[in-house]
Amino acid sequence: MISFLIAFPLIGILILILFKERKILAIISFIITFFEFLVSLSLFSKIDFQSHNFQFVESIQILEILPFYYKVGIDSLSFWMILLTTFLFPLVILGAYTSIEKNFRGYYISLMILESSIIGAFSALDLFLFYIFWELMLIPMFFIIGLWGGKDRIYATVKFVLFTMFGSFLMLIAIIYLGIEYRTFDYQVLLGKNFSFKEQSLLFWAFAISFLIKVPVVPVHTWLPDAHTEAPAGGSVILAGVLLKLGTYGLIRFNLPLFPEASIYYAYFISIIAVIGIIHGALTAAVQPDMKRLIAYSSVSHMGYIVLGIFSFTVSGLQGSIMQMINHALSTGALFFLVGMIYDQTHTRQISDYGGIAKVVPIFSVFFMIASLSSAGLPGLNGFIGEFTILSSAYFVYKELVFVAVFGVILGAWYILRLYGKVFYGELKNHFHHPLKDMNIIQISTLIPMVILMFYLGFYPRDFFRSIETSVKYHLDFINKHK
């Protein structure tokens, strides 16, 4: 079933190349991605959440000269990441339909390749195979930003690729070393190897730098605001919702269990970087004149909480980080959808061009308010559960850092509510000289599933926490053995 999830979007490309009309391409792409979601959802009843072992494992040797296998499988952590991926893609096709104005076939084909490679990365159990999927994601994202992005898309694309490739190069060197030195790329086999501390330190940073660039953390975060600003709405949703999560997923999946001693040794340093990112991202977001750049810098701040939770090495902290990975995808993804919807009408994202539009687009204003409050961490919505769990868990490990990180919550509420107040309330402005239309049924249908999950996870997170508890404890066992 995992191979089917990886291959099905690629098979769908064979159908897409037969058509040129945008509407037909969008319908076919939606059917492909929605069916992909249904298949991944069916795994919910089949996966054993009480087992830390990988399930649905498939292994085929690719090369005899090198110990390279096509090996895939999932546990509860990768299951939720794959389900998040397949949940977002049909919504992107549905909700960002009007954001693309040319070469429609190439755009939808790029989305199919992107979905396939993301699922492959989340399920890969061979390090070299993981690297192939990791790099494959760059190609469709390169075109999505570079061909369908804004006026400065070339600069943003080149910056995105250079930052990512630098980290990927270090990870490739580490993977090649493991293959030569230990004659295997198999993740499960490598878990049983005893690396020296020097090996762990070098390998830890080779992987961590690649993942921290993808997160991203300060100071390797500057590619993200440019990429978000220039990417089309669908690209921004996928970038914030899934691609950034591959960085935090990598830290949990690879760095913690493979290099536990190095993880413990460098945990405080990385936690400091995470807190700096929380405050820096929030302060920088507060002064942005562009709505998309504001949301992009808020991502830097929110992802800092996830990294802090990971390196707290507590069960609840790691559970909170995984939940916040999903929470951030919902709240920030919804905000990027909404900004894209209003931009399609006005062709401006400048906050100063708006004001009092709640009187004209009341449905839009309600959805924007819910997504904003979710992002700000209002109790009763999903964002509160994730941030509260992370901060309360990390408090017992990094008390002084948590005191600083809490200000990020206050700043987050300030800048997002300030944005909402300037855009939706006050004197009605219309600097774009265009009559605004409220959300249509397709746009409402796109946001409703995300809003339902915001409230569900906010009021009833218990089942989600239980589903990942065994996997979290298994990953932390590697850390606890070396404390």
C-alpha positions in Angstrom: 0.0 0.0 0.0 2.9 2.4 0.6 4.3 1.8 -2.8 0.8 2.4 -4.2 0.7 5.8 -2.4 4.1 6.7 -3.9 3.3 5.5 -7.4 -0.3 6.5 -7.9 0.3 10.3 -8.4 3.0 9.4 -10.9 0.6 7.1 -12.8 -1.9 10.0 -12.8 0.6 12.0 -14.8 0.0 9.7 -17.8 -3.6 10.9 -17.8 -2.8 14.6 -17.3 -0.5 14.7 -20.3 -3.5 14.0 -22.5 -5.3 17.3 -21.6 -4.6 21.0 -21.8 -7.8 22.7 -20.4 -7.4 23.9 -16.9 -10.8 22.8 -15.6 -10.3 19.2 -16.8 -6.7 19.1 -15.5 -7.9 20.3 -12.1 -10.8 17.8 -11.9 -8.5 14.9 -12.8 -5.8 16.1 -10.3 -8.4 16.4 -7.6 -9.7 12.9 -8.2 -6.2 11.5 -8.1 -5.2 13.3 -4.9 -8.6 12.7 -3.2 -8.3 9.0 -3.9 -4.8 9.1 -2.6 -6.2 10.6 0.6 -8.8 7.9 0.9 -6.2 5.2 0.6 -4.0 6.7 3.2 -7.0 7.2 5.5 -7.8 3.5 5.1 -4.4 2.7 6.8 -5.9 4.2 10.0 -7.9 1.0 10.6 -5.0 -1.3 9.7 -2.0 0.3 11.5 -1.2 -0.9 15.1 -0.6 2.3 17.0 0.5 0.3 20.1 3.5 -1.0 18.2 6.8 0.9 17.6 7.7 -1.5 14.8 7.5 -0.4 11.2 4.5 -1.8 9.4 3.6 -2.4 5.7 7.3 -2.9 5.1 8.4 -3.5 1.5 12.1 -4.3 0.7 13.6 -4.9 -2.7 17.3 -4.8 -3.5 18.1 -2.2 -6.2 21.9 -2.7 -6.6 24.1 -5.6 -5.7 27.3 -3.6 -5.8 26.0 -1.2 -3.2 23.8 -2.1 -0.2 20.9 0.0 -1.7 17.4 -1.2 -1.2 14.0 0.1 -2.1 12.7 -0.2 1.5 9.6 1.6 2.7 7.4 1.3 5.8 5.5 3.4 8.3 5.0 3.8 12.0 2.5 6.1 13.7 4.8 9.1 13.2 5.2 8.7 9.4 1.5 7.7 9.1 0.3 11.0 10.4 2.7 12.9 8.2 1.6 11.0 5.1 -2.0 11.5 6.1 -1.4 15.2 6.5 0.2 15.3 3.1 -2.6 13.5 1.3 -5.1 15.7 3.2 -3.6 19.0 2.0 -3.0 18.2 -1.7 -6.7 17.9 -2.8 -7.4 21.1 -0.9 -4.6 22.8 -2.7 -6.0 21.8 -6.1 -9.5 22.9 -4.9 -8.7 26.1 -3.1 -5.9 27.5 -5.2 -7.6 26.9 -8.5 -7.5 30.5 -9.7 -4.0 31.3 -8.6 -2.4 29.8 -11.8 -2.8 31.6 -15.1 -0.6 29.7 -17.5 0.9 26.2 -18.4 -1.8 24.5 -16.3 -0.7 21.0 -17.3 2.9 21.5 -16.1 1.6 22.9 -12.8 -0.6 19.9 -12.0 2.1 17.5 -13.1 4.6 19.2 -10.7 2.1 18.7 -7.9 1.8 15.0 -8.6 5.6 14.6 -8.6 5.8 16.6 -5.4 3.2 14.5 -3.6 4.9 11.3 -4.6 8.3 12.4 -3.4 7.0 13.7 -0.1 5.3 10.4 0.7 8.4 8.6 -0.4 10.5 10.6 2.0 8.2 10.1 4.9 8.1 6.3 4.4 11.7 5.6 3.3 13.6 3.1 5.5 16.8 3.2 3.4 18.9 6.3 3.9 20.0 6.5 0.3 16.4 6.1 -0.8 15.4 8.9 1.6 18.0 11.1 0.1 16.7 10.4 -3.4 13.1 11.4 -2.4 14.5 14.4 -0.4 16.2 15.7 -3.5 13.4 14.9 -5.9 11.1 17.3 -4.0 13.4 20.1 -5.1 12.6 19.7 -8.8 8.8 20.3 -8.7 9.1 23.0 -6.1 11.7 24.7 -8.2 9.3 24.9 -11.1 6.2 25.8 -8.9 8.0 28.9 -7.6 10.1 29.6 -10.6 7.4 29.4 -13.3 4.2 30.2 -11.4 5.5 32.6 -8.8 5.6 36.4 -8.4 7.8 39.0 -10.0 10.9 38.1 -8.0 10.4 34.4 -8.4 13.8 33.7 -9.9 15.7 35.2 -7.0 13.5 33.3 -4.5 13.8 30.0 -6.4 17.6 30.2 -6.7 17.9 31.1 -3.0 15.6 28.2 -2.0 17.6 25.7 -4.1 21.1 26.9 -2.9 20.2 26.8 0.7 18.5 23.4 0.4 21.3 21.9 -1.7 24.0 23.0 0.7 22.4 21.1 3.5 21.6 18.1 1.2 25.3 17.9 0.2 26.4 17.5 3.8 23.7 14.8 4.4 24.8 13.0 1.2 28.4 12.8 2.5 27.2 11.4 5.8 25.0 8.8 4.0 27.9 7.7 1.8 30.2 7.4 4.8 27.7 5.1 6.5 27.3 3.0 3.4 31.0 2.6 3.0 31.9 2.2 6.6 29.0 -0.1 7.7 28.0 -1.6 4.4 24.4 -0.7 4.7 22.0 2.2 4.2 19.2 0.3 6.1 17.8 2.6 8.8 16.7 -0.3 11.0 20.1 -2.0 10.8 21.9 1.3 11.5 19.8 1.7 14.7 21.8 -1.2 16.1 25.2 0.2 15.4 27.4 1.8 18.1 28.9 4.9 16.7 31.8 6.6 18.5 31.1 10.0 19.9 33.3 11.7 17.3 31.4 9.8 14.5 28.1 10.8 16.1 29.0 14.5 16.3 30.0 14.7 12.7 27.1 12.7 11.4 24.7 14.5 13.7 25.6 17.9 12.2 25.7 16.6 8.7 22.0 15.5 9.1 21.0 18.3 11.4 22.2 21.2 9.2 20.2 19.8 6.3 17.1 19.4 8.5 17.5 22.7 10.3 17.7 24.6 6.9 14.5 22.9 5.9 12.7 23.8 9.2 14.1 26.6 9.0 15.9 28.0 12.0 17.8 31.2 12.5 20.2 32.1 10.8 19.5 29.8 7.8 15.9 30.9 7.5 16.1 33.8 5.1 15.1 31.7 2.1 11.7 31.0 3.5 10.1 34.5 3.4 11.2 35.0 -0.2 10.0 31.5 -1.2 6.6 32.0 0.5 6.1 35.5 -0.9 6.8 34.6 -4.5 5.2 31.1 -4.6 1.6 30.8 -5.8 -1.0 30.1 -3.1 -0.9 26.3 -3.6 2.9 26.3 -3.4 2.9 28.3 -0.1 0.4 25.9 1.5 2.5 22.8 0.6 5.7 24.6 1.6 4.3 25.6 5.0 2.1 22.5 5.5 4.4 19.7 4.6 7.9 20.6 3.3 9.0 22.4 6.5 7.8 19.4 8.5 10.3 17.2 6.7 13.0 19.0 8.6 11.5 18.4 12.1 10.5 14.8 11.0 14.1 14.2 10.0 15.4 15.4 13.4 13.0 13.0 15.2 13.4 10.1 12.9 17.2 10.2 12.2 19.1 12.4 14.6 17.6 11.3 17.9 17.8 7.5 17.6 20.9 7.2 15.3 23.1 9.8 17.2 21.7 9.9 20.8 24.9 11.0 22.5 25.4 13.8 20.1 21.8 14.8 20.4 22.1 15.1 24.2 25.4 17.0 23.9 24.1 19.6 21.4 20.5 19.8 22.7 20.9 23.0 24.7 22.7 24.8 21.9 19.9 23.9 19.4 17.3 24.8 21.9 18.9 28.3 22.2 18.7 28.6 18.4 15.1 27.5 18.5 14.2 30.2 21.1 16.1 32.9 19.2 14.0 31.9 16.1 10.8 32.1 18.1 11.5 35.7 19.2 13.2 36.8 16.0 10.5 35.4 13.8 7.7 37.1 15.9 9.4 40.5 16.0 10.2 40.4 12.3 6.6 39.3 11.4 5.3 42.3 13.4 6.9 44.9 11.1 6.1 43.3 7.7 3.9 45.4 5.4 3.1 42.3 3.2 0.6 39.8 4.5 2.4 36.8 3.0 5.8 37.8 4.5 4.2 38.3 7.9 2.8 34.8 7.8 6.1 33.5 6.5 8.0 35.0 9.4 5.4 33.7 11.8 6.3 30.2 10.5 9.9 30.7 11.6 8.6 31.5 15.0 6.1 28.6 15.2 8.6 26.1 13.9 11.0 27.2 16.7 8.5 25.8 19.3 8.6 22.4 17.5 12.4 22.2 17.6 12.4 23.2 21.3 9.9 20.4 22.1 12.0 17.8 20.2 15.1 18.6 22.1 13.4 18.7 25.5 13.6 14.9 25.3 10.3 14.5 27.2 7.4 12.3 26.0 4.9 15.1 26.3 7.3 17.6 24.7 7.8 15.4 21.7 4.1 14.6 21.4 3.4 18.4 21.5 6.0 18.9 18.7 4.4 16.3 16.5 0.9 17.8 17.2 2.2 21.3 16.5 3.6 20.0 13.1 0.0 19.3 12.2 -1.4 22.4 13.9 1.0 24.7 12.0 0.0 23.0 8.7 -3.7 23.7 9.4 -3.5 27.3 10.7 -0.7 28.6 8.5 -2.0 26.7 5.5 -5.4 28.2 6.0 -3.9 31.7 6.2 -2.0 31.2 3.0 -5.2 30.0 1.3 -7.1 33.0 2.4 -4.4 35.5 1.4 -4.2 33.8 -2.0 -8.0 34.1 -2.4 -8.1 37.9 -1.6 -4.9 38.5 -3.7 -6.5 36.8 -6.8 -9.1 39.6 -6.6 -7.0 42.6 -5.6 -3.5 41.7 -6.8 -2.1 43.3 -3.7 -0.9 41.8 -0.4 0.0 45.2 1.2 -1.7 45.5 4.6 -2.0 49.3 4.1 -4.2 48.8 1.0 -6.9 47.1 3.1 -9.2 48.2 5.8 -12.8 47.6 6.9 -13.3 44.8 4.5 -15.3 42.7 7.0 -18.3 44.8 6.0 -17.9 43.6 2.4 -16.7 40.0 2.8 -18.1 38.7 6.1 -17.7 35.0 5.4 -14.1 35.5 4.5 -13.5 37.6 7.6 -14.9 34.8 9.8 -12.6 32.1 8.3 -9.6 34.5 8.6 -10.4 35.2 12.2 -10.6 31.4 13.1 -7.3 30.7 11.3 -5.7 33.8 13.0 -6.8 32.7 16.5 -5.6 29.2 15.8 -2.2 30.6 14.8 -2.2 32.8 17.9 -2.8 29.8 20.2 -6.3 30.6 21.5 -7.5 28.0 24.1 -10.1 25.8 22.4 -8.2 25.8 19.1 -5.5 23.4 18.0 -2.6 25.9 18.3 -3.0 26.3 22.0 -2.7 22.5 22.7 0.6 22.2 20.8 2.3 25.2 22.2 1.2 24.7 25.8 2.3 21.1 25.8 5.7 22.0 24.4 6.3 24.9 26.8 5.1 23.1 29.9 7.3 20.1 29.1 10.4 22.1 28.2 10.0 24.2 31.4 11.3 21.3 33.5 14.4 21.0 31.2 15.2 24.6 30.0 13.5 26.8 32.5 15.3 30.0 31.5 14.7 29.4 27.8 11.0 28.8 28.3 10.7 32.2 30.1 12.0 33.8 26.9 9.9 31.6 24.6 6.7 32.5 26.3 7.1 36.1 25.0 6.8 34.6 21.5 3.3 33.5 22.3 2.4 37.1 23.4 4.1 38.6 20.3 2.3 36.0 18.1 -1.1 37.1 19.4 -0.1 40.8 19.0 1.0 40.7 15.4 -1.7 38.4 14.0 -4.5 40.3 15.7 -2.9 43.6 14.6 -3.0 42.3 11.1 -6.6 41.3 11.4 -7.6 44.6 12.8 -5.9 46.6 10.1 -7.3 44.5 7.2 -10.8 43.9 8.4 -11.8 46.8 10.7 -11.7 50.5 10.7 -12.5 52.7 7.7 -13.3 50.8 4.5 -10.5 51.2 2.0 -10.3 50.2 -1.6 -6.9 51.1 -2.9 -7.1 48.3 -5.4 -10.1 49.9 -7.1 -11.9 46.6 -7.4 -15.2 45.4 -5.9 -14.5 42.5 -3.5 -16.5 39.3 -3.7 -17.0 37.0 -0.7 -15.9 33.4 -0.7 -17.7 31.0 -3.1 -18.8 27.5 -2.3 -15.5 25.9 -3.6 -13.4 28.2 -1.3 -15.7 27.5 1.6 -15.5 23.8 1.0 -11.7 24.0 1.0 -11.5 25.8 4.4 -14.2 23.9 6.3 -12.2 20.6 6.7 -9.3 22.6 8.1 -11.5 24.6 10.5 -13.2 21.4 11.8 -9.8 19.9 12.6 -8.7 23.1 14.3 -11.6 22.8 16.7 -11.4 19.0 17.0 -7.7 18.9 18.0 -8.3 21.9 20.2 -11.0 20.3 22.2 -10.1 16.6 22.0 -6.4 15.9 21.4 -6.3 12.8 23.6 -6.7 10.2 20.8 -4.0 11.8 18.8 -1.6 11.9 21.7 -2.3 8.3 22.5 -1.7 7.2 18.8 1.8 8.5 18.8 2.8 7.7 22.4 4.4 4.3 21.7 6.5 5.7 18.8 7.6 8.7 20.8 8.7 6.5 23.7 10.6 4.3 21.3 12.5 7.2 19.9 13.3 8.6 23.3 14.5 5.2 24.6 17.6 5.8 22.5 18.2 9.1 24.3 17.4 7.8 27.8 19.9 5.0 27.4 22.7 7.5 27.1 21.7 10.1 29.7 
